[in-house]
Amino acid sequence: EMDTVSKDSLRSFLVLKHLAVWCFLDVLSSTQSIYTTLLLLNGAWLIVLLIGDKNSDSKAMRKKLMKKAKQFAKTLNSIPDSLSVVSKEGKILCCNEELLGALGITNTDYNYEDKVLTELQNIQYIESKNLYYEYSSNLYEDVLHFIKKSEEEFAMFGQSKIGEKTYEWKGKKIEWHNELAVLVVATDIGQLLLLEKSLKENEYKSHILRTVSHELRSPTNGILGNCQLLKMTCEKKLNDKCKKWLNSAIISCKHLLVLINDLVDYSQMVAGTLRLSFRPISFDEIANETLSMIDSVIHGKNIELKYVKKTPIPPVVKSEPDRLKQVLMNLLNNSSKFTVSGFIHLVVKEEHGKLKISVKDSGIGIPEEKQTQLFTLFGRVDDYSELNPQGCGLGLYISNKLVQLLGGNGIGVKSVPGKGSCFTFSLPIKSSSDSPLLEEICEKFISDSELSLPQITTKSFPDLRNLTVKKEVLVVDDSSFNRDVLVEQLNYLKIEADTASSGTESISKVSQKDYDLILMDCEMPDLSGWEATSQIRELFLTKRIPKMPDIIACTGFNASDCEQKCLDCGMKGIIVKPVAIEDLKEILERSFNAQF
């Protein structure tokens, strides 16, 4: 059969064959070359027609080539973008079915190319690359105008709405039958716009949540700090009713702080900025610390609080201690809310190379049909009005996400109404046998299967005036009550402190006096704490001050939000408001290189 075909026809057929193979390989390997491929497909279609006309004596060959041409046309029309080729004279040379469908035109209409051209020229662009450009009646010239101004291969020249869809229009100069033309491509960007809108809304919500939570920390710091000072200094002088009111105020502030932290965590999760810092830890220590806090919450209730180890576990594992403690605290706190009497057990065992952790209680239980609500955003089971549990429904949602970030598969729940609940999650055991903390932690390792809670003792703080050399401390904060609380806390620890109400004032005071420690607020109106720290560091590097003080960020932001920024400017650490006096004591010990 091939013997009857002329050499020219054979040559054309081979070119077409290689072209077809190249086109499909190109489509598979590079999405960026799709428009070039489409042009070649159109060129291949024309070659098919030319070959068919020239070699009318080869019906079999024409049949095969026409079949290929139909395949090419099918491929062209399967492209989701709307395509058209416009000549220099402003005529439609080619278009696909997607464009015809978008414009409400069929290729069976009389002079459908003219209708397509008319519709394209009448498009009202809702967004243009050049607001001052007046579109002409020649689509070719309009597209060429934007192509000349663009450095990209495909020049975007506008967006428009056709029906319910939003399209982005791009153009590229091409050669069509040895004449200049433009390829016009319209892409439906409706889903992309919705995604962008959603992302912007999430960013905005995250920004609002971070800002609100930051601003809430300052008054919370003032209330909680003063209440704690009042309790430590005047508790013996208060009657039982006043003590009850004071404890209620402290518990309420701590609950408010939990809500603030939940808002911060949620905003970080939405923004994708939540970071974890894994390090060697003792799970026993984490468990006992958490249970100690819960012990004070359930004080006075007839509840057995116990740490149960079903199997021995590694003395040291690698995890994120603060987030692990947050998950345990949330689960245990929930159990304490819904358990009037009975037991709350924290159970741990090693199973299949993982640490399986469960919180079991004898509480009121959760109906099976409502258990799926627990881990949803703002999910709450509101059938317990008599218990009046507080919370906004973020705790379990965040805890479930944190477990996944820690390497687990989330939190599972089994519950029977009237009998209790069991929340369980598993974490991979990442042992750290070469940790320098191993020997110290191993000494604290207890092999008994059941551990009783450690006794909670009241710490007495030493008189820091016994230091051989007086230490100078500067408190910098634009909020007067934040300054007052920190100064009073320092005074309680027998440390005197100076104050500055702005970053600028702090630089002035450092220039006049040598300070050993500065507690620096980060967000201040005139000069931020980060900028002030950088300028103080510059004073030291240029030898305008004799020594560089330890500067600790004292901020309402979550530590992970600004940790790197604090370290980059020269700060030595971060303490988050509201400032607990125990944390302040630890900062003083580290900075003054003394053990108290």
C-alpha positions as CSV (number, residue, x, y, z in Angstrom):
1,E,0.0,0.0,0.0
2,M,2.9,2.3,0.8
3,D,4.4,1.8,-2.6
4,T,1.6,3.9,-4.2
5,V,2.3,6.9,-2.1
6,S,4.6,9.5,-3.5
7,K,7.8,10.4,-1.8
8,D,6.4,13.8,-0.8
9,S,3.3,12.2,0.8
10,L,5.5,9.7,2.6
11,R,7.7,12.4,3.9
12,S,4.7,14.4,5.1
13,F,3.3,11.3,6.8
14,L,6.5,10.7,8.7
15,V,6.7,14.3,9.8
16,L,3.1,14.1,11.0
17,K,3.8,10.8,12.8
18,H,6.8,12.2,14.7
19,L,5.0,15.4,15.4
20,A,2.1,13.5,17.0
21,V,4.4,11.5,19.2
22,W,6.3,14.6,20.3
23,C,3.1,16.4,21.0
24,F,1.7,13.8,23.4
25,L,5.1,13.3,25.1
26,D,5.3,17.1,25.6
27,V,1.9,17.2,27.1
28,L,2.8,14.5,29.5
29,S,6.1,16.0,30.5
30,S,5.5,19.7,30.8
31,T,2.3,21.5,31.5
32,Q,4.0,24.8,30.6
33,S,4.3,23.7,27.0
34,I,0.6,23.0,26.6
35,Y,-0.1,26.0,24.4
36,T,2.8,25.3,22.1
37,T,1.6,21.8,21.8
38,L,-1.9,22.9,20.9
39,L,-0.5,25.1,18.1
40,L,1.4,22.1,16.7
41,L,-1.8,20.0,16.9
42,N,-3.5,22.7,14.8
43,G,-0.6,22.6,12.4
44,A,-0.8,18.8,12.2
45,W,-4.5,19.1,11.4
46,L,-3.7,21.4,8.5
47,I,-1.0,19.0,7.3
48,V,-3.6,16.2,7.3
49,L,-6.0,18.2,5.2
50,L,-3.2,19.2,2.7
51,I,-2.0,15.6,2.4
52,G,-5.6,14.4,1.9
53,D,-6.2,16.9,-0.9
54,K,-3.0,16.4,-2.7
55,N,-3.0,12.6,-2.6
56,S,-6.6,11.8,-3.5
57,D,-5.5,8.6,-5.1
58,S,-4.6,7.1,-1.8
59,K,-7.9,6.5,-0.1
60,A,-6.6,4.2,2.6
61,M,-3.9,6.6,3.6
62,R,-6.4,9.4,3.7
63,K,-8.6,7.4,5.9
64,K,-5.9,6.7,8.4
65,L,-4.8,10.3,8.4
66,M,-8.3,11.6,8.9
67,K,-8.7,9.3,11.8
68,K,-5.5,10.8,13.3
69,A,-6.9,14.3,12.6
70,K,-10.1,13.5,14.5
71,Q,-8.0,12.3,17.4
72,F,-6.1,15.6,17.4
73,A,-9.3,17.6,17.2
74,K,-10.8,15.6,20.1
75,T,-7.6,16.3,22.1
76,L,-7.9,20.0,21.3
77,N,-11.5,20.2,22.3
78,S,-10.8,18.3,25.5
79,I,-8.6,21.1,26.8
80,P,-10.5,23.0,29.6
81,D,-9.2,26.4,28.5
82,S,-11.0,28.4,25.8
83,L,-8.7,28.8,22.8
84,S,-8.8,31.0,19.7
85,V,-6.4,32.1,17.0
86,V,-6.9,35.7,15.7
87,S,-5.4,36.9,12.4
88,K,-3.7,40.3,11.9
89,E,-6.9,41.5,10.2
90,G,-8.9,40.6,13.3
91,K,-10.5,37.4,12.0
92,I,-11.0,34.2,13.9
93,L,-8.9,31.5,12.3
94,C,-9.5,28.7,14.8
95,C,-11.3,28.1,18.1
96,N,-12.1,25.1,20.3
97,E,-15.5,23.9,21.6
98,E,-14.7,25.2,25.1
99,L,-14.7,28.8,23.8
100,L,-17.9,28.2,21.8
101,G,-19.6,26.8,24.8
102,A,-18.6,29.7,27.0
103,L,-20.0,32.2,24.5
104,G,-23.1,30.2,23.8
105,I,-22.3,29.5,20.1
106,T,-22.2,26.2,18.2
107,N,-20.0,25.4,15.2
108,T,-23.1,24.6,13.2
109,D,-24.2,28.3,13.4
110,Y,-23.9,30.2,10.1
111,N,-20.7,32.3,10.2
112,Y,-20.0,31.2,13.7
113,E,-16.4,32.6,13.5
114,D,-17.8,36.1,13.1
115,K,-20.1,35.6,16.0
116,V,-17.1,34.5,18.1
117,L,-15.2,37.6,17.1
118,T,-18.1,39.9,17.9
119,E,-18.5,38.4,21.4
120,L,-14.8,38.6,22.1
121,Q,-14.6,42.2,21.1
122,N,-17.7,43.1,23.2
123,I,-16.2,41.6,26.4
124,Q,-16.2,44.0,29.3
125,Y,-13.1,43.5,31.4
126,I,-13.6,43.7,35.1
127,E,-9.8,43.9,35.6
128,S,-7.3,45.0,33.1
129,K,-3.5,45.1,33.0
130,N,-3.7,48.7,31.9
131,L,-6.6,50.7,33.4
132,Y,-5.9,53.6,31.0
133,Y,-5.9,51.5,27.8
134,E,-8.9,51.9,25.6
135,Y,-9.7,48.6,23.8
136,S,-10.1,49.0,20.0
137,S,-12.3,47.1,17.6
138,N,-9.3,44.9,16.5
139,L,-8.7,42.1,18.9
140,Y,-5.4,41.4,17.4
141,E,-4.1,44.9,18.0
142,D,-5.4,44.9,21.6
143,V,-3.7,41.6,22.5
144,L,-0.5,42.7,20.7
145,H,-0.5,45.9,22.8
146,F,-0.2,43.9,26.0
147,I,2.2,41.4,24.6
148,K,4.7,44.2,23.8
149,K,4.4,45.5,27.4
150,S,4.9,42.1,29.0
151,E,8.1,40.2,29.6
152,E,6.3,36.9,29.9
153,E,5.7,34.5,27.1
154,F,2.0,34.7,27.6
155,A,0.7,38.2,28.4
156,M,-2.3,38.5,30.7
157,F,-4.5,41.4,29.5
158,G,-7.7,41.2,31.5
159,Q,-10.3,39.4,33.5
160,S,-14.0,39.2,32.6
161,K,-17.2,37.5,33.6
162,I,-19.1,35.4,31.0
163,G,-22.3,34.2,32.5
164,E,-21.5,32.9,36.0
165,K,-17.8,32.2,35.3
166,T,-14.8,34.4,35.7
167,Y,-12.1,34.2,33.0
168,E,-8.5,35.4,32.9
169,W,-7.4,36.3,29.3
170,K,-3.9,35.8,28.0
171,G,-2.3,36.2,24.6
172,K,0.7,35.1,22.7
173,K,2.1,36.1,19.3
174,I,2.4,33.1,16.9
175,E,2.9,32.3,13.2
176,W,-0.1,30.9,11.4
177,H,0.3,29.8,7.8
178,N,3.4,32.0,7.5
179,E,1.5,35.0,8.8
180,L,1.5,36.7,12.2
181,A,-1.5,35.9,14.5
182,V,-2.2,35.8,18.2
183,L,-3.3,32.9,20.3
184,V,-5.9,34.0,22.8
185,V,-6.5,31.8,25.8
186,A,-9.2,32.2,28.4
187,T,-8.9,30.3,31.7
188,D,-11.8,29.8,34.1
189,I,-10.3,31.1,37.4
190,G,-13.5,30.9,39.5
191,Q,-12.2,28.2,41.8
192,L,-8.8,30.0,42.1
193,L,-10.5,33.2,43.1
194,L,-12.5,31.4,45.7
195,L,-9.4,29.8,47.1
196,E,-7.5,33.1,47.2
197,K,-10.5,34.7,48.9
198,S,-10.6,31.9,51.5
199,L,-6.8,32.2,52.1
200,K,-7.1,35.9,52.5
201,E,-10.0,35.5,54.9
202,N,-8.0,32.9,56.9
203,E,-5.0,35.2,57.0
204,Y,-7.2,38.1,58.2
205,K,-8.9,36.0,60.8
206,S,-5.5,34.7,62.0
207,H,-4.2,38.2,62.2
208,I,-7.3,39.4,64.2
209,L,-7.0,36.4,66.6
210,R,-3.3,37.0,67.2
211,T,-3.9,40.7,67.8
212,V,-6.8,40.2,70.1
213,S,-5.1,37.4,72.0
214,H,-2.0,39.6,72.4
215,E,-4.1,42.5,73.7
216,L,-6.0,40.2,76.1
217,R,-2.7,39.1,77.7
218,S,-1.8,42.5,79.1
219,P,-4.9,43.0,81.3
220,T,-4.8,39.3,82.2
221,N,-1.2,39.7,83.2
222,G,-2.2,42.6,85.5
223,I,-5.1,40.9,87.1
224,L,-3.4,37.5,87.6
225,G,-0.1,39.0,88.7
226,N,-1.7,41.2,91.4
227,C,-4.0,38.4,92.6
228,Q,-1.0,36.0,93.0
229,L,1.0,38.7,94.9
230,L,-2.0,39.4,97.1
231,K,-2.3,35.7,97.9
232,M,1.4,35.3,98.6
233,T,1.7,38.3,100.8
234,C,-1.7,38.7,102.5
235,E,-3.4,35.3,102.5
236,K,-2.9,34.9,106.3
237,K,-4.7,38.1,106.9
238,L,-7.8,37.2,104.8
239,N,-10.9,35.5,106.2
240,D,-12.2,32.3,104.5
241,K,-14.7,34.2,102.3
242,C,-12.1,36.6,101.0
243,K,-9.7,33.7,100.3
244,K,-12.5,32.0,98.3
245,W,-13.0,35.2,96.3
246,L,-9.3,35.5,95.6
247,N,-8.9,31.9,94.5
248,S,-11.9,32.3,92.3
249,A,-10.3,35.3,90.6
250,I,-7.1,33.4,90.1
251,I,-8.8,30.4,88.6
252,S,-10.9,32.6,86.3
253,C,-7.8,34.3,85.1
254,K,-6.1,31.0,84.4
255,H,-9.2,29.8,82.5
256,L,-9.1,33.0,80.5
257,L,-5.5,32.4,79.7
258,V,-6.4,28.9,78.4
259,L,-8.9,30.4,76.0
260,I,-6.4,33.0,74.9
261,N,-3.8,30.2,74.2
262,D,-6.4,28.2,72.3
263,L,-7.1,31.2,70.1
264,V,-3.4,31.7,69.4
265,D,-2.9,28.0,68.6
266,Y,-5.9,28.0,66.3
267,S,-4.7,31.1,64.5
268,Q,-1.2,29.5,64.0
269,M,-2.8,26.3,62.7
270,V,-4.9,28.2,60.2
271,A,-1.9,30.3,59.1
272,G,0.4,27.2,59.0
273,T,2.9,28.8,61.4
274,L,2.7,26.4,64.3
275,R,6.2,25.1,65.0
276,L,7.3,22.3,67.2
277,S,10.7,21.8,68.9
278,F,11.4,18.2,69.7
279,R,13.9,17.3,72.4
280,P,14.7,14.5,74.9
281,I,12.1,14.5,77.7
282,S,11.0,12.2,80.6
283,F,7.4,11.3,80.1
284,D,7.1,10.5,83.8
285,E,8.0,14.1,84.6
286,I,5.5,15.5,82.1
287,A,2.8,13.2,83.5
288,N,3.5,14.1,87.1
289,E,3.6,17.8,86.4
290,T,0.3,17.7,84.6
291,L,-1.4,15.6,87.3
292,S,-0.1,18.0,89.9
293,M,-1.9,20.8,88.2
294,I,-5.1,18.8,87.8
295,D,-4.9,17.8,91.5
296,S,-5.4,21.4,92.5
297,V,-8.4,21.6,90.1
298,I,-10.3,18.6,91.6
299,H,-9.3,19.5,95.2
300,G,-12.3,18.7,97.5
301,K,-13.9,16.2,95.0
302,N,-14.1,12.5,95.8
303,I,-12.0,11.6,92.8
304,E,-9.0,9.2,92.7
305,L,-6.3,10.7,90.5
306,K,-3.6,8.2,89.5
307,Y,-0.8,7.6,87.1
308,V,-0.8,4.0,85.9
309,K,2.0,2.4,83.9
310,K,0.9,-0.9,82.3
311,T,4.4,-1.7,81.0
312,P,7.8,-0.2,81.5
313,I,8.5,2.7,79.2
314,P,11.8,4.3,78.1
315,P,13.1,6.8,80.6
316,V,13.8,9.2,77.8
317,V,11.8,9.9,74.7
318,K,12.0,12.6,72.1
319,S,9.0,14.8,71.8
320,E,7.7,18.4,72.2
321,P,7.2,18.7,76.0
322,D,5.0,21.8,76.0
323,R,2.6,20.5,73.4
324,L,2.5,17.0,74.9
325,K,1.7,18.6,78.3
326,Q,-1.0,20.7,76.6
327,V,-2.7,17.6,75.2
328,L,-2.6,15.8,78.5
329,M,-3.8,18.8,80.4
330,N,-6.7,19.3,78.0
331,L,-7.8,15.6,78.3
332,L,-7.4,15.5,82.1
333,N,-9.1,18.9,82.5
334,N,-12.1,17.6,80.5
335,S,-12.3,14.6,82.6
336,S,-12.3,16.7,85.8
337,K,-15.2,18.8,84.4
338,F,-17.4,15.8,83.7
339,T,-16.5,13.5,86.7
340,V,-18.3,14.3,89.9
341,S,-16.8,11.3,91.8
342,G,-14.9,8.2,91.1
343,F,-11.6,8.1,89.3
344,I,-9.4,9.8,86.7
345,H,-6.5,7.7,85.5
346,L,-3.6,8.6,83.2
347,V,-2.6,5.2,81.7
348,V,0.5,4.6,79.6
349,K,2.1,1.6,78.1
350,E,4.6,0.7,75.3
351,E,2.8,-1.1,72.5
352,H,4.2,-2.0,69.0
353,G,7.1,0.5,69.3
354,K,4.7,3.3,70.3
355,L,3.7,5.0,73.5
356,K,0.0,4.4,74.0
357,I,-1.5,7.1,76.3
358,S,-5.0,7.0,77.7
359,V,-7.1,9.2,80.0
360,K,-9.9,7.2,81.7
361,D,-12.6,8.5,83.9
362,S,-15.8,7.4,85.6
363,G,-17.7,10.5,84.4
364,I,-21.1,10.9,82.9
365,G,-20.0,9.6,79.5
366,I,-20.8,10.7,75.9
367,P,-23.6,9.3,73.7
368,E,-22.1,7.5,70.7
369,E,-23.9,9.6,68.1
370,K,-22.4,12.8,69.6
371,Q,-18.8,11.6,69.9
372,T,-17.9,12.7,66.4
373,Q,-18.6,16.3,67.3
374,L,-15.8,16.3,69.9
375,F,-12.9,16.9,67.5
376,T,-14.6,19.3,65.2
377,L,-14.0,23.0,65.2
378,F,-16.0,24.6,68.1
379,G,-17.5,21.1,68.6
380,R,-19.3,20.8,72.0
381,V,-21.8,18.4,73.4
382,D,-24.2,20.7,75.2
383,D,-26.3,18.2,77.2
384,Y,-24.6,18.9,80.5
385,S,-26.2,22.1,81.6
386,E,-26.2,21.0,85.2
387,L,-22.4,20.8,85.2
388,N,-22.0,24.1,83.3
389,P,-18.6,23.2,81.7
390,Q,-16.7,26.2,80.4
391,G,-14.9,26.4,77.1
392,C,-15.5,27.4,73.5
393,G,-15.0,24.0,71.8
394,L,-11.4,24.5,70.6
395,G,-9.5,22.4,73.1
396,L,-10.1,18.9,71.7
397,Y,-9.9,20.1,68.1
398,I,-6.5,21.6,68.8
399,S,-5.3,18.6,70.9
400,N,-6.3,16.3,68.1
401,K,-4.3,18.3,65.6
402,L,-1.3,18.5,68.0
403,V,-1.3,14.7,68.4
404,Q,-1.0,14.4,64.6
405,L,1.8,17.0,64.5
406,L,3.6,15.0,67.3
407,G,3.5,11.9,65.0
408,G,0.3,10.2,66.1
409,N,-2.9,9.5,64.2
410,G,-5.2,11.6,66.3
411,I,-7.2,11.0,69.4
412,G,-9.7,8.1,69.7
413,V,-12.6,8.0,72.2
414,K,-14.7,5.2,73.8
415,S,-17.5,6.2,76.0
416,V,-20.6,4.8,77.7
417,P,-23.2,7.2,79.1
418,G,-23.3,6.9,82.9
419,K,-20.1,4.8,83.1
420,G,-17.3,7.1,81.8
421,S,-15.0,7.8,78.9
422,C,-11.6,6.8,77.6
423,F,-9.6,9.1,75.3
424,T,-6.5,7.4,73.7
425,F,-3.7,8.4,71.4
426,S,-0.4,6.8,70.4
427,L,3.0,8.5,69.7
428,P,6.1,7.1,68.1
429,I,8.9,6.4,70.6
430,K,11.9,8.3,69.5
431,S,14.5,7.3,72.0
432,S,17.5,9.5,72.8
433,S,19.9,7.2,74.6
434,D,22.8,9.5,73.9
435,S,21.1,12.5,75.6
436,P,23.2,14.2,78.3
437,L,19.9,14.3,80.3
438,L,19.7,10.5,80.3
439,E,21.7,9.9,83.5
440,E,19.8,12.6,85.4
441,I,16.4,11.4,84.3
442,C,17.1,7.7,84.8
443,E,17.7,8.4,88.5
444,K,14.1,9.7,88.6
445,F,12.7,6.7,86.7
446,I,10.3,4.7,88.8
447,S,9.6,1.2,87.6
448,D,6.4,0.6,89.7
449,S,3.3,0.1,87.6
450,E,1.4,2.6,89.7
451,L,2.7,6.0,90.8
452,S,1.2,8.2,93.5
453,L,1.1,12.0,92.9
454,P,4.0,14.0,94.3
455,Q,3.3,16.2,97.3
456,I,2.7,19.8,96.4
457,T,4.8,22.1,98.6
458,T,4.9,25.9,98.8
459,K,8.2,27.2,97.7
460,S,9.8,30.1,99.7
461,F,12.0,32.4,97.7
462,P,15.4,33.5,98.9
463,D,16.4,37.1,99.7
464,L,18.3,38.0,96.6
465,R,19.8,41.0,98.4
466,N,22.2,38.5,99.9
467,L,24.0,38.5,96.5
468,T,27.6,39.8,96.9
469,V,27.1,42.3,94.1
470,K,23.8,44.2,93.6
471,K,22.2,43.4,90.3
472,E,20.5,46.1,88.2
473,V,17.3,45.3,86.5
474,L,15.3,47.4,84.0
475,V,11.6,46.7,83.2
476,V,10.5,48.1,79.8
477,D,6.8,48.2,78.9
478,D,4.4,50.8,77.5
479,S,1.6,49.5,79.8
480,S,1.8,51.0,83.3
481,F,0.1,48.1,85.0
482,N,2.4,45.6,83.3
483,R,5.4,47.6,84.6
484,D,3.8,47.7,88.1
485,V,3.1,44.0,88.2
486,L,6.7,43.0,87.1
487,V,8.2,45.5,89.6
488,E,6.1,44.2,92.5
489,Q,7.0,40.6,91.5
490,L,10.7,41.5,91.5
491,N,10.3,43.3,94.8
492,Y,8.7,40.2,96.3
493,L,11.9,38.4,95.2
494,K,13.9,41.1,96.9
495,I,15.1,42.7,93.7
496,E,14.7,46.4,93.0
497,A,14.1,47.5,89.4
498,D,14.0,50.7,87.3
499,T,11.3,51.2,84.6
500,A,11.0,52.6,81.1
501,S,7.7,53.2,79.3
502,S,9.1,53.0,75.8
503,G,11.9,51.6,73.7
504,T,13.5,55.0,73.2
505,E,13.5,55.6,77.0
506,S,15.1,52.2,77.5
507,I,18.0,53.2,75.3
508,S,18.5,56.4,77.2
509,K,18.5,54.6,80.5
510,V,21.0,52.0,79.3
511,S,23.3,54.8,78.1
512,Q,23.3,56.3,81.6
513,K,23.5,53.1,83.8
514,D,24.9,49.6,83.5
515,Y,22.1,47.0,83.7
516,D,22.5,43.3,84.2
517,L,19.0,42.3,83.1
518,I,16.3,44.0,81.0
519,L,12.8,42.6,80.7
520,M,11.7,44.1,77.4
521,D,8.2,44.3,75.9
522,C,8.2,43.6,72.2
523,E,5.3,45.6,70.9
524,M,5.6,49.3,71.7
525,P,4.4,52.3,69.7
526,D,7.5,54.4,69.3
527,L,10.2,51.8,69.1
528,S,9.6,48.1,69.3
529,G,11.5,45.9,71.8
530,W,13.3,44.2,68.9
531,E,14.5,47.6,67.5
532,A,15.5,48.8,71.0
533,T,17.5,45.6,71.6
534,S,19.3,46.0,68.3
535,Q,20.2,49.6,69.1
536,I,21.4,48.6,72.6
537,R,23.5,45.9,71.0
538,E,25.0,48.4,68.6
539,L,25.9,50.7,71.6
540,F,27.8,47.7,73.1
541,L,29.6,46.8,69.8
542,T,30.7,50.4,69.3
543,K,31.9,50.5,72.9
544,R,29.6,53.3,73.9
545,I,28.4,51.1,76.9
546,P,30.8,48.9,78.8
547,K,28.7,45.7,78.9
548,M,25.8,44.0,77.1
549,P,22.9,43.3,79.5
550,D,20.9,40.1,79.2
551,I,17.7,41.1,77.5
552,I,14.6,38.9,77.9
553,A,11.6,39.4,75.7
554,C,8.5,39.8,77.9
555,T,5.7,39.6,75.4
556,G,2.0,38.9,74.9
557,F,2.8,37.0,71.7
558,N,3.1,33.2,71.7
559,A,6.8,32.3,72.1
560,S,6.9,30.4,68.8
561,D,5.5,33.4,66.9
562,C,8.5,35.6,67.6
563,E,11.3,33.3,68.9
564,Q,13.5,33.7,65.9
565,K,13.0,37.4,65.7
566,C,14.0,37.8,69.3
567,L,17.1,35.7,68.9
568,D,18.1,37.6,65.7
569,C,18.1,41.0,67.4
570,G,20.2,39.8,70.3
571,M,17.7,38.8,73.0
572,K,18.6,35.9,75.3
573,G,15.2,34.4,75.9
574,I,11.4,34.8,76.0
575,I,8.9,35.0,78.9
576,V,5.2,35.1,77.9
577,K,2.6,37.2,79.7
578,P,1.0,36.7,82.1
579,V,4.3,36.2,83.9
580,A,4.3,33.6,86.6
581,I,6.6,34.4,89.5
582,E,8.2,30.9,89.2
583,D,9.2,31.7,85.6
584,L,10.6,35.1,86.7
585,K,12.7,33.4,89.4
586,E,14.1,31.0,86.8
587,I,15.1,33.9,84.6
588,L,16.9,35.7,87.5
589,E,18.7,32.5,88.4
590,R,19.9,32.0,84.9
591,S,20.9,35.6,84.3
592,F,22.6,36.1,87.6
593,N,24.3,32.7,87.4
594,A,23.2,31.9,90.9
595,Q,21.2,29.0,92.4
596,F,18.4,29.7,94.8
